[in-house]
Amino acid sequence: MFGRGWTKDDRFLIRLLIIFGLGYLAYRVVRSWMATQFLDKQQTKNQKPQPIEDIMIKDPYCGAYFPQRQGETLRYDGQDLFFCSKECRDKFIKEKQA
C-alpha cells in the first residue's frame, strides 16, 4: 500500500509538507480576497470619475473624423477647435494668417 516502505520520519515530513502546502494555499486565497475587498474600494474613493470624451469630431482643416480625446486643441475666435494632428493644426494656423 501507500506508506508501507516508509519510516516514521518519512511520514512525518510528508505530513509536514502537506500542512505547509495547505497553509500557503489558504494564505494566497485570503490575500487575494483582501486585495479585492479593501484595495479596490480605497482606490475608487480617492479617484474622481473622469468624463467620457470619446466622441467623434471632424477636423476643421482636413475633414477627418477622430476621437476628441486624441485630438490637438486650438483656441480660435473664442472657440475650442480640435484637430486630428499637429500638422493639420499648424496648416490651419498658417492658412488663417495668410
C-alpha positions as CSV (number, residue, x, y, z in Angstrom):
1,M,0.0,0.0,0.0
2,F,0.9,3.7,0.1
3,G,3.2,4.0,3.1
4,R,4.5,0.5,3.8
5,G,8.1,1.1,3.0
6,W,8.4,4.5,4.7
7,T,9.8,5.2,8.1
8,K,8.0,7.2,10.8
9,D,10.3,10.2,10.0
10,D,9.4,10.0,6.3
11,R,5.6,10.1,7.0
12,F,6.1,13.0,9.4
13,L,8.0,15.0,6.7
14,I,5.3,14.3,4.1
15,R,2.5,15.4,6.5
16,L,4.5,18.5,7.3
17,L,4.9,19.3,3.6
18,I,1.2,18.8,3.1
19,I,0.3,21.1,6.0
20,F,2.7,23.8,4.8
21,G,1.2,23.5,1.3
22,L,-2.3,23.8,2.5
23,G,-1.3,26.7,4.7
24,Y,0.3,28.5,1.8
25,L,-2.7,27.9,-0.3
26,A,-5.0,29.4,2.4
27,Y,-2.7,32.4,2.7
28,R,-2.9,33.1,-1.0
29,V,-6.7,32.8,-1.0
30,V,-7.1,35.2,1.9
31,R,-4.6,37.6,0.5
32,S,-6.3,37.8,-2.9
33,W,-9.7,38.2,-1.2
34,M,-8.4,41.0,0.9
35,A,-6.9,42.8,-2.1
36,T,-10.2,42.7,-3.9
37,Q,-12.2,43.8,-0.9
38,F,-10.1,46.6,0.5
39,L,-7.7,47.9,-2.1
40,D,-10.2,48.4,-4.8
41,K,-12.6,50.3,-2.5
42,Q,-9.7,52.5,-1.3
43,Q,-8.6,53.3,-4.9
44,T,-12.1,54.3,-6.0
45,K,-12.6,56.6,-3.0
46,N,-9.5,58.6,-4.0
47,Q,-10.3,58.9,-7.7
48,K,-12.9,61.2,-9.2
49,P,-14.8,59.8,-12.1
50,Q,-13.4,61.2,-15.4
51,P,-15.9,62.4,-18.0
52,I,-16.0,60.3,-21.1
53,E,-14.9,62.3,-24.1
54,D,-14.7,59.6,-26.7
55,I,-17.0,61.4,-29.1
56,M,-16.1,61.5,-32.8
57,I,-15.5,65.0,-34.1
58,K,-14.5,66.4,-37.5
59,D,-11.2,68.1,-38.1
60,P,-11.9,71.6,-39.5
61,Y,-8.9,71.5,-41.8
62,C,-8.8,68.1,-43.4
63,G,-12.3,66.8,-42.6
64,A,-11.2,63.6,-40.9
65,Y,-13.2,62.2,-38.0
66,F,-11.3,61.2,-34.8
67,P,-11.9,60.7,-31.1
68,Q,-12.0,64.1,-29.3
69,R,-9.6,62.9,-26.6
70,Q,-6.9,62.1,-29.1
71,G,-7.1,65.5,-30.9
72,E,-4.9,68.6,-30.8
73,T,-6.7,71.7,-29.5
74,L,-6.5,75.3,-30.6
75,R,-8.5,78.3,-29.2
76,Y,-9.5,80.3,-32.2
77,D,-12.1,83.2,-32.2
78,G,-13.4,82.2,-28.8
79,Q,-14.0,78.5,-29.8
80,D,-12.0,75.4,-29.0
81,L,-11.1,73.6,-32.2
82,F,-9.9,70.1,-32.3
83,F,-7.5,68.7,-35.0
84,C,-6.6,65.2,-35.8
85,S,-2.9,66.0,-35.8
86,K,-0.4,68.8,-35.1
87,E,0.3,69.1,-38.8
88,C,-3.4,69.9,-39.5
89,R,-3.4,72.4,-36.7
90,D,-0.3,74.1,-38.0
91,K,-1.6,74.2,-41.5
92,F,-4.9,75.7,-40.3
93,I,-3.0,78.4,-38.4
94,K,-0.8,79.2,-41.5
95,E,-3.9,79.4,-43.7
96,K,-5.7,81.8,-41.3
97,Q,-2.6,84.0,-41.0
98,A,-2.2,84.4,-44.8
